[in-house]
Amino acid sequence: MAATSAVPTAPLPTSGAGGLRSRRPRSERAFRSPADVIVFVVLCLGAITMLLPLAWMLSTSLKTQENVFILPPQWIPDPVEWGNYLRIWEAGPLLSGIVNSSIVSLTVITVGTVTSCYAAYGFSKLRIPGKNAIFLALLAGIMIPFPALMIPTFMLFSQIGWVDTLLPLIVPGLFGNLMMVFFLRQYLMSVPDSLIEAAVIDGATHPQIFARIVLPLIRPAIAAQVILWFMGTWNDYLGPIIYLNSENVHTLQLVIANFNATYAVQTDYPLIMAASIVALLPVLVVFLLFQRQIIESIALTGNKG
């Protein structure tokens, strides 16, 4: 008859000096020194200062014209005028502006992100003669101010018949974003070359290597750059005002600008602020949904050596 051996059980760690630390509530672990309290207070004051204009814009969008400039300022509208958000759709081509801005932003971001990622991969991992010189030349192009390029680019697009269409806003972005290429290239420089070489030895092609190995590693960085690029494209005003003339191709920012020129004279600031809130919502929603990706990409970039 086989003897049964008792299985020793390890004693549960205690909360003493030799055991696990007892978990305190988060409220007790939040501040460890007076400096933490000071930093927290300063950050709260900064956040409130940055949110005040947004809160005032939202409050003004719900006021009547008579209550906009009353003293003392009225932060909570009384009465609340929800009809301002109905009037903006009749005051101008707001819907067509949203559609045009969506076409430009989504097309540029979708195609431009792919080309930027492959360009960054090529500049960081492929053995291309003179790639560093080409990359430095591209970076030098960023230093050229846009006002110096406005007239030549306008003449070019005018000669090929693209003025007063969305093409001047879409086509250049399809070839990528130089800042995104630079950011992703620096991010990819920390990926070991031996990892890429091992995949090449195993018979993988560079598109396969990028899709299966590189893309999962740089996904947070791509997400952060896409968000920032979307915000810049959606809020672009200078490009549309140069190339677009007809009302049916105006982007949302031009529609808002026309609201400002038309209704500011009538002091109809609630209408302008309501339209501005509608223009802000897509950017705000995208940022709130993906803000973790921005923080994660910055944190990972700082930890890579």
C-alpha positions in Angstrom: 0.0 0.0 0.0 1.6 3.2 -1.1 2.2 5.8 1.6 0.5 9.1 1.0 2.8 12.1 1.4 1.4 15.3 2.6 1.8 18.2 0.3 3.2 21.2 2.3 1.3 24.3 1.9 3.0 27.6 2.0 1.7 30.0 4.7 -0.1 33.0 3.3 2.1 36.1 3.4 1.2 38.5 6.1 1.1 42.3 6.0 4.2 42.6 8.2 7.7 43.5 7.2 8.4 40.1 5.5 5.1 39.8 3.8 3.2 41.6 1.1 2.5 45.2 1.6 -1.1 45.9 2.5 -2.9 47.7 -0.2 -4.1 51.1 1.0 -7.0 52.9 -0.6 -6.1 55.0 -3.6 -7.1 58.2 -1.8 -4.4 57.4 0.8 -1.7 56.6 -1.8 -2.4 59.6 -4.0 -0.2 62.2 -2.3 3.1 61.2 -0.8 4.5 64.7 -0.2 3.5 68.3 -0.2 5.1 68.7 -3.6 2.5 66.2 -5.0 -0.3 68.3 -3.6 1.2 71.5 -5.2 1.6 69.8 -8.6 -2.0 68.5 -8.4 -3.4 71.9 -7.6 -1.4 73.5 -10.4 -2.6 70.9 -12.9 -6.2 71.4 -11.8 -5.9 75.2 -12.3 -4.3 74.7 -15.7 -7.1 72.3 -16.7 -9.8 74.7 -15.5 -8.1 77.6 -17.4 -8.0 75.6 -20.6 -11.6 74.4 -20.3 -13.1 77.8 -19.5 -13.2 79.0 -23.2 -14.9 75.7 -24.1 -17.4 76.1 -21.3 -18.1 79.7 -22.4 -18.6 78.6 -26.0 -21.1 75.9 -25.0 -22.9 78.4 -22.7 -23.1 81.0 -25.4 -24.5 78.5 -27.9 -27.5 78.0 -25.6 -28.3 81.7 -24.9 -30.5 84.2 -26.6 -28.8 87.1 -28.4 -29.9 89.5 -25.6 -28.2 87.4 -22.9 -24.8 87.1 -24.5 -23.3 90.4 -23.2 -25.3 90.9 -20.0 -23.4 91.7 -16.8 -22.6 89.9 -14.7 -21.9 87.1 -17.2 -24.4 84.3 -17.3 -22.7 80.9 -17.2 -25.9 78.9 -17.0 -28.2 80.1 -19.7 -31.7 81.2 -18.6 -33.6 80.4 -20.7 -31.9 77.6 -22.5 -32.2 78.2 -26.2 -31.9 74.8 -27.9 -33.3 76.2 -31.1 -29.8 77.6 -32.0 -28.7 74.1 -32.9 -31.7 73.8 -35.2 -31.1 77.2 -36.9 -27.5 76.4 -37.9 -28.7 73.8 -40.4 -30.9 76.4 -42.1 -28.4 79.3 -41.9 -25.8 77.8 -44.2 -24.6 74.6 -46.0 -23.4 73.0 -42.7 -24.2 69.5 -43.8 -22.3 69.7 -47.1 -19.4 71.2 -45.1 -19.3 68.2 -42.8 -19.5 65.9 -45.8 -16.6 67.6 -47.6 -14.4 67.7 -44.5 -15.1 64.1 -43.8 -14.2 63.1 -47.4 -10.9 65.1 -47.2 -9.9 63.9 -43.7 -10.8 60.2 -44.0 -9.2 59.8 -47.5 -6.0 61.6 -46.5 -5.7 59.8 -43.2 -6.5 56.3 -44.6 -4.2 56.4 -47.6 -1.6 58.7 -46.1 -1.1 56.6 -43.0 -0.2 53.6 -45.1 2.3 55.4 -47.2 3.8 57.1 -44.2 4.2 53.8 -42.4 6.0 52.1 -45.3 8.2 55.2 -45.9 9.2 55.1 -42.2 9.9 51.4 -42.4 12.0 51.9 -45.5 14.0 54.8 -44.0 14.7 52.9 -40.8 15.2 49.2 -41.8 15.8 48.9 -45.6 19.3 49.1 -47.1 18.8 51.9 -49.6 21.7 53.8 -51.1 21.5 57.4 -50.0 18.4 57.0 -47.8 19.9 59.2 -45.0 20.5 62.0 -47.5 17.0 61.7 -48.9 15.5 61.7 -45.4 17.5 64.8 -44.5 16.2 66.5 -47.7 12.7 65.7 -46.7 13.2 67.1 -43.3 14.7 70.3 -44.9 11.4 70.6 -46.7 9.5 71.0 -43.4 11.6 74.1 -42.7 10.2 75.9 -45.7 7.3 78.1 -44.5 3.9 77.4 -46.2 3.4 81.1 -47.3 6.5 80.7 -49.5 4.8 77.7 -51.3 1.2 79.1 -51.5 1.6 80.9 -54.8 3.6 78.2 -56.7 1.3 75.4 -55.5 -1.8 77.5 -56.4 -0.4 78.1 -59.9 0.3 74.4 -60.3 -3.1 73.3 -59.3 -4.7 76.0 -61.4 -2.9 74.9 -64.5 -4.1 71.4 -64.1 -7.7 72.4 -63.3 -7.8 71.3 -59.7 -8.8 74.7 -58.2 -12.3 74.8 -56.7 -12.2 71.0 -56.1 -11.2 68.9 -53.2 -8.2 67.4 -55.0 -5.6 70.0 -53.8 -6.5 69.1 -50.3 -6.5 65.3 -50.8 -3.8 64.4 -53.3 -0.7 65.8 -51.5 -1.7 64.0 -48.3 -2.0 60.7 -50.1 1.9 60.6 -50.3 2.2 60.7 -46.5 3.0 63.2 -43.7 6.6 64.1 -43.1 6.1 64.6 -39.4 4.5 61.2 -39.2 7.3 59.6 -41.2 9.9 61.2 -38.9 8.1 60.2 -35.7 7.6 56.5 -36.9 11.2 56.3 -38.2 12.6 57.3 -34.9 10.3 54.9 -33.2 11.4 52.0 -35.5 15.1 52.7 -35.0 14.7 51.0 -31.6 13.4 47.8 -33.2 16.4 45.4 -33.4 17.7 44.8 -37.0 18.4 41.2 -36.1 14.6 40.7 -35.8 14.1 41.9 -39.4 17.1 39.9 -40.7 15.9 36.7 -39.1 12.5 37.1 -40.8 14.2 37.7 -44.1 16.3 34.5 -43.7 13.1 32.6 -43.0 11.8 33.7 -46.4 9.4 36.5 -45.3 9.0 39.4 -47.7 9.2 43.0 -46.4 5.4 43.6 -46.6 4.9 40.4 -44.5 7.6 41.6 -42.1 5.9 44.9 -41.7 2.4 43.5 -41.3 3.3 40.7 -38.9 6.3 42.0 -36.9 6.6 45.7 -37.2 3.0 46.8 -37.2 2.1 45.3 -33.8 5.1 47.0 -32.3 4.4 50.5 -33.6 0.6 50.5 -33.4 0.4 52.9 -30.4 2.6 55.4 -32.3 0.5 55.1 -35.4 -2.7 55.6 -33.5 -1.3 58.8 -31.8 -0.1 60.2 -35.1 -3.4 59.4 -36.9 -5.3 61.3 -34.2 -3.1 64.3 -34.4 -3.2 64.3 -38.2 -7.0 64.0 -38.2 -7.3 67.0 -35.9 -5.0 69.1 -38.1 -6.8 68.0 -41.3 -10.3 68.5 -39.9 -9.4 72.0 -38.5 -7.5 73.1 -41.6 -8.6 76.6 -42.8 -5.8 78.0 -44.8 -5.8 75.3 -47.5 -9.5 75.4 -48.2 -9.7 79.2 -48.3 -6.9 79.2 -51.0 -8.3 76.6 -53.3 -12.1 76.5 -52.7 -14.5 79.1 -54.1 -17.8 77.4 -54.7 -20.1 76.9 -51.8 -20.8 73.3 -52.6 -17.2 72.3 -52.1 -16.6 74.4 -48.9 -15.3 72.4 -45.9 -16.7 72.8 -42.5 -14.2 75.4 -41.4 -15.1 77.7 -44.4 -18.8 77.3 -43.6 -18.1 78.4 -40.0 -16.0 81.3 -41.3 -18.9 82.4 -43.5 -21.2 82.2 -40.5 -18.8 84.5 -38.6 -18.7 87.0 -41.5 -22.5 86.9 -42.0 -23.9 86.8 -38.5 -21.3 88.6 -36.4 -22.6 91.8 -37.8 -26.0 90.9 -36.4 -24.4 89.9 -33.1 -25.8 86.5 -33.5 -23.0 84.9 -31.5 -25.2 82.0 -30.2 -25.6 80.8 -33.8 -21.8 81.0 -34.5 -21.0 79.2 -31.2 -23.5 76.5 -31.9 -21.9 75.8 -35.3 -18.5 75.8 -33.7 -19.6 73.2 -31.1 -20.8 71.0 -34.0 -17.5 71.4 -35.7 -15.6 70.6 -32.5 -17.5 67.4 -31.6 -15.8 65.0 -34.1 -12.3 66.1 -32.9 -13.3 66.0 -29.3 -14.9 62.5 -29.6 -11.8 61.1 -31.4 -9.5 62.6 -28.8 -11.4 61.3 -25.8 -11.7 57.8 -27.3 -8.0 57.4 -28.2 -6.2 59.6 -25.7 -4.8 56.5 -24.1 -3.0 55.7 -27.4 -1.3 59.1 -27.3 -0.1 58.7 -23.7 1.0 55.1 -24.4 3.0 56.1 -27.5 4.8 58.9 -25.6 5.5 56.6 -22.7 6.9 53.8 -24.9 9.0 56.3 -26.9 10.5 57.6 -23.7 11.3 54.1 -22.4 13.0 52.8 -25.6 16.7 53.1 -25.6 
